[in-house]
């Protein structure tokens, strides 16, 4: 299976305006919507150029900066044992990117800062249910994340009946094409992205802190059209970067997620083989102050 490409943009476009910066001896702040690139190598060059020419750069999804329901933030410097993020979509490339950014904005606040990712594995179909049966990720964390969803599909769409999505066999009966991306950070943190199209219609997440089994969970709010107000949260950060010359959070977050997504596609193309990712040794420190919208 050929690896999907996540962008149809001209791969040389970013090089062209960087060449203008370099030749002119001046630069301006740059915002790159969503992925930096389908290629981690190219994404790394983009970030390296921002350092070389000293221009502020921001990238990524609006999910890390939108409202959370309930309001939740991972304590700065917390020890995190495991994290799960769920999205109600079958698209690893588009919705999966947003979900990974949402998860990354939570776990990057952990003790020691971001360390990078050691290995990645993408599962599809029955392999997802087999992995769940063998507890390759925490069923409890999955249930906590599912509990935050308020767009419920399955039989609820048929006759409004409630359903326990975390009960044995329920997800399997309503999700025809499940996918799971299992990844391990270099400091040992385990994380899982679950794409469960047919079960829910939200982006939700849960993290387990330290050894006292404390769990935090939330939904990343996406206000509907016509306002689409979550984009305003991101626009605020873009405007602030232009005015101050300082991005509110590191572009390395999106660099890491871009590389993680590429590795997830590579694993899927390799029939779900677990891949080592020495290239994803991306380290950075998240800001202490929360960056998402609040009431």
C-alpha positions in Angstrom: 0.0 0.0 0.0 1.5 3.4 -0.9 1.9 5.8 1.9 -0.7 8.6 1.8 0.5 12.1 1.3 -1.1 14.6 3.5 -0.7 17.7 1.4 -1.1 18.7 -2.2 0.7 22.0 -1.8 3.8 22.8 -3.8 6.7 21.1 -1.8 9.0 24.0 -2.7 6.7 26.8 -1.7 8.1 27.2 1.8 11.7 27.2 0.4 10.8 30.1 -1.9 9.7 32.5 0.7 12.6 31.4 3.0 14.9 32.2 0.1 13.3 35.7 0.0 14.0 36.1 3.7 17.6 35.0 3.3 18.3 37.2 0.2 16.6 40.3 1.6 18.1 40.0 5.1 14.7 40.5 6.7 11.9 38.2 7.7 8.3 38.2 9.1 6.5 35.9 11.4 5.1 32.7 9.8 2.0 30.7 10.6 1.7 27.2 8.9 -1.8 25.8 9.1 -2.0 22.2 10.4 0.8 19.8 9.3 4.2 21.3 8.6 4.6 18.7 5.9 3.8 15.1 5.0 7.6 14.6 5.3 9.4 14.8 8.6 12.6 15.6 6.8 11.0 18.6 5.1 9.2 19.7 8.2 12.6 19.6 10.1 14.1 21.9 7.4 11.3 24.4 7.8 11.8 24.6 11.6 15.6 24.8 11.1 15.1 27.7 8.7 13.1 29.6 11.3 16.0 29.2 13.7 18.7 30.1 11.2 16.9 33.3 10.1 15.4 34.0 13.5 11.8 34.4 12.5 8.9 33.4 14.8 7.0 30.4 13.6 3.7 28.9 14.7 1.8 25.9 13.3 -0.7 23.2 13.9 -4.3 22.6 14.8 -6.9 24.7 16.6 -7.8 21.9 19.0 -5.0 22.6 21.5 -6.3 26.2 21.9 -10.1 25.7 21.8 -12.3 25.4 24.9 -12.3 22.2 26.9 -15.4 20.6 28.4 -15.0 20.2 31.3 -12.3 22.8 31.7 -9.1 20.8 32.4 -5.4 21.3 32.3 -2.6 18.9 33.1 -0.6 20.2 36.1 2.7 21.5 34.9 5.5 19.0 35.7 3.1 16.2 36.4 4.1 12.6 36.0 2.0 11.0 33.3 1.8 7.2 32.9 -0.6 6.9 29.9 -2.8 8.9 27.6 -5.6 8.1 25.2 -7.2 10.4 22.6 -10.3 9.5 20.6 -11.8 11.0 17.4 -15.0 10.0 15.6 -13.4 9.7 12.2 -11.8 7.2 9.9 -9.3 9.6 8.5 -5.9 9.2 10.0 -4.4 11.9 7.9 -6.8 14.8 8.6 -8.7 14.1 11.8 -5.9 12.0 13.2 -3.5 14.9 12.9 -5.9 17.1 14.9 -6.4 14.4 17.6 -2.6 13.9 17.9 -2.1 17.7 18.4 -4.8 17.6 21.1 -3.1 14.8 22.9 0.4 16.4 22.5 -0.7 19.7 24.1 -1.6 17.7 27.2 1.4 15.3 27.6 4.0 17.9 26.7 3.4 19.5 30.1 4.8 16.4 31.9 7.8 16.2 34.2 11.0 16.6 32.2 9.3 18.2 29.2 9.0 16.6 25.8 11.5 13.8 25.0 10.4 12.6 21.6 8.9 9.3 20.4 10.7 5.9 20.4 8.3 3.7 18.4 5.0 3.7 16.6 2.5 1.1 15.5 -0.8 1.5 13.5 -3.4 -1.2 13.8 -6.6 -1.6 11.6 -9.8 -3.7 11.7 -9.9 -6.8 13.9 -6.3 -6.1 15.0 -7.7 -3.1 17.0 -10.2 -5.3 18.8 -7.6 -7.9 19.5 -5.3 -5.3 20.9 -8.1 -4.0 23.1 -8.8 -7.5 24.4 -5.1 -7.8 25.3 -5.2 -4.4 27.0 -2.5 -2.8 24.8 -4.0 0.4 26.0 -6.0 1.1 29.2 -9.7 0.2 28.8 -10.4 2.5 31.7 -8.7 5.5 30.1 -10.6 4.7 26.9 -13.9 4.6 28.8 -13.0 7.9 30.5 -12.4 9.5 27.1 -15.6 8.1 25.6 -17.6 9.4 28.6 -16.8 13.0 27.5 -18.3 12.6 24.0 -21.7 14.1 23.5 -22.2 13.3 19.8 -23.1 9.6 20.1 -23.7 7.5 17.1 -24.6 3.8 16.7 -28.1 2.8 17.9 -28.5 6.2 19.5 -29.0 7.7 16.0 -31.7 5.1 15.3 -34.0 5.5 18.2 -32.2 7.7 20.8 -31.4 4.8 23.1 -28.4 5.2 25.4 -25.5 2.8 25.1 -22.5 2.0 27.1 -19.8 2.4 24.5 -17.1 0.9 26.8 -19.1 -2.3 27.4 -17.6 -5.5 25.8 -18.4 -5.8 22.1 -20.3 -2.5 21.7 -17.6 -0.6 19.8 -17.0 -3.6 17.6 -20.7 -3.7 16.6 -20.9 -0.1 15.5 -17.4 0.8 14.3 -16.8 -0.9 10.9 -13.2 0.4 10.2 -11.4 1.0 13.5 -7.8 2.2 13.6 -5.4 2.6 16.5 -2.0 4.3 16.6 0.0 3.1 19.6 3.2 5.0 20.4 5.8 5.2 23.1 7.7 8.2 24.1 11.4 8.1 24.8 10.8 8.6 28.6 8.4 5.6 28.7 5.0 7.3 28.4 2.5 5.2 26.5 -0.2 6.9 24.3 -2.9 5.7 21.9 -4.9 7.4 19.2 -8.3 5.6 18.5 -10.2 6.5 15.4 -13.7 5.3 16.0 -15.9 6.4 13.2 -19.4 5.2 13.9 -19.2 5.5 17.7 -18.7 9.2 18.5 -18.4 12.5 16.7 -16.1 14.3 19.1 -12.4 14.7 20.0 -11.9 13.6 23.6 -8.9 12.6 25.7 -7.9 11.1 29.0 -4.6 11.0 30.9 -3.5 9.0 33.9 -1.3 10.9 36.3 1.4 9.5 38.6 0.9 6.2 40.4 -2.2 7.2 42.4 -4.4 6.5 39.5 -5.6 10.0 39.1 -7.3 10.5 35.7 -8.1 13.7 33.9 -10.4 13.7 30.9 -12.0 16.3 28.6 -13.7 17.1 25.3 -12.1 19.6 22.9 -15.0 21.8 22.0 -15.7 22.6 18.3 -18.5 25.2 18.2 -20.6 24.6 15.1 -21.2 26.8 12.0 -21.7 29.6 11.3 -19.4 30.9 14.0 -16.7 28.2 14.1 -15.3 30.1 17.1 -12.5 27.7 17.8 -10.7 29.2 14.8 -10.8 32.6 16.6 -8.8 31.0 19.4 -6.1 30.1 17.0 -6.3 33.4 15.2 -5.7 35.1 18.6 -2.4 33.3 18.9 -1.4 34.1 15.3 -2.1 37.8 15.9 -0.3 37.8 19.2 2.8 36.3 17.5 2.7 39.0 14.8 2.5 41.8 17.4 5.0 40.5 19.9 7.3 38.4 17.7 6.9 35.5 20.1 4.8 32.3 19.5 2.7 31.3 22.4 3.9 27.7 22.2 6.8 25.9 20.4 6.5 24.9 16.8 8.3 21.7 17.8 4.9 20.4 18.9 3.7 20.3 15.3 7.1 19.1 14.1 6.8 16.1 16.4 3.2 15.4 15.5 4.0 15.7 11.8 6.8 13.1 12.2 4.5 10.9 14.3 1.8 11.0 11.6 4.3 10.0 8.9 5.5 7.1 11.0 1.9 6.0 11.6 1.3 5.9 7.8 4.5 4.0 7.3 3.4 1.4 9.9 0.0 1.0 8.4 1.6 0.5 4.9 3.8 -2.2 6.5 0.7 -4.1 7.7 0.8 -2.8 11.2 4.5 -3.5 12.0 5.8 -1.7 15.0 8.5 0.8 13.8 11.4 2.4 15.7 11.5 6.1 15.2 15.0 7.4 16.2 14.4 10.4 14.0 11.6 11.6 16.3 14.1 12.7 19.0 12.3 16.1 19.2 12.7 17.8 22.6 11.2 21.0 23.8 9.7 22.6 26.9 6.0 23.6 26.9 5.0 27.0 28.4 3.8 26.8 31.9 0.8 29.1 31.3 -2.2 27.5 29.6 -2.8 28.5 26.0 -6.4 27.4 25.4 -9.5 29.5 25.4 -11.5 29.7 28.7 -14.8 31.2 29.7 
